[in-house]
Amino acid sequence: MNIKQLKYFCEVVDAGGVNAASVNLFVAPTAISMQISQLEGELSGKLFDRSTRPMELTPLGTFFYPKAKELINNANALYREAKDIAGGQHGWLSIGFIRSTLFSILPEAIRIFKDGHPQVKIELVEALSEHQPELLRKGLIHIGISRFINKTPSIADVRYETLFVDPLIVALPINHPLSKSKGVSTSIFLDTPFIAFPKDPQSTFAKTSVQLLMEQDVLPNVLYEATEINTALGLVAAGLGATLVGQSVAQHNRPDIKFLPLTDVKLDTAILSVTKDNEMNPLVDDFLTILRSIEISPAR
């Protein structure tokens, strides 16, 4: 199956027959019929009922047509965008990010970048910190924004740069007995279930969070594991437990959660940019400059 076959098939449907499609495509009717017959052979089913005049779509054809049309539209859009990029009319910047940065640095960085680069296509790829180096190597992202607790990884072909330090704070339900406090100690997790996230075998964030609590002689009761931060915060809001998040997450977040600092220990995370060690993309340099310039206000 190829794009030409899909185009010929869709044009026959749109034009109402092979002869009309032939006129629109400037292609002989026999060539169109041959391509559609080959397509039907590959699908092992008929797309048109040729016993009717005009031809009507079979159930298979009815199923196939909108999906074929979508593929053609996507292929045309891809062609136009790739041609613009190749011709220097447009650029492309693919940004890998962890979801928690949607509460802090990422939206403002994108707004500033778009103001200065209106013709650049921005692609956002949500990816856990541990997955971003491989996406860089494969060329699926040009730059990543990650979070790590205490220790930044050392990877030979990857460059990490700390953008800002983001202390861990406690997110607890608004009706929790300690929600009106100015701060809480890690001992809160002796009585309040701990909600761990993200649930991913390669992620170190949840495991390190639990380990840090254990170093404070607190063995948390992990009753829930959430796939990502929004789910974890939803569980907190529902009164099912509490969790640890970066301080920047508290900005502009949900009103049914209370975010409080830790009073007995300082646990820091770092938000970092992630690039290939030999990166020489001016768009990446511009985006990095913007990321460095953004100041994150402390949570209130």
Secondary structure, DSSP 8 states (H G I E B T S, - for coil): --HHHHHHHHHHHHHTSHHHHHHHHT--HHHHHHHHHHHHHHHTS-SEETTSSS-EE-HHHHHHHHHHHHHHHHHHHHHHHHHHHHTTS-EEEEEEE-GGGGGTHHHHHHHHHHHH-TTEEEEEEE--GGGHHHHHHTTS-SEEEEEEES-----TTEEEEEEEEEEEEEEEETTSTTTTSS-B-TTHHHHS-EEE----TT--HHHHHHHHHHHTT----EEEE-SSHHHHHHHHHTTS-BEEEEGGGGTT--TTEEEEEBSS---EEEEEEEEETT---HHHHHHHHHHHH-------
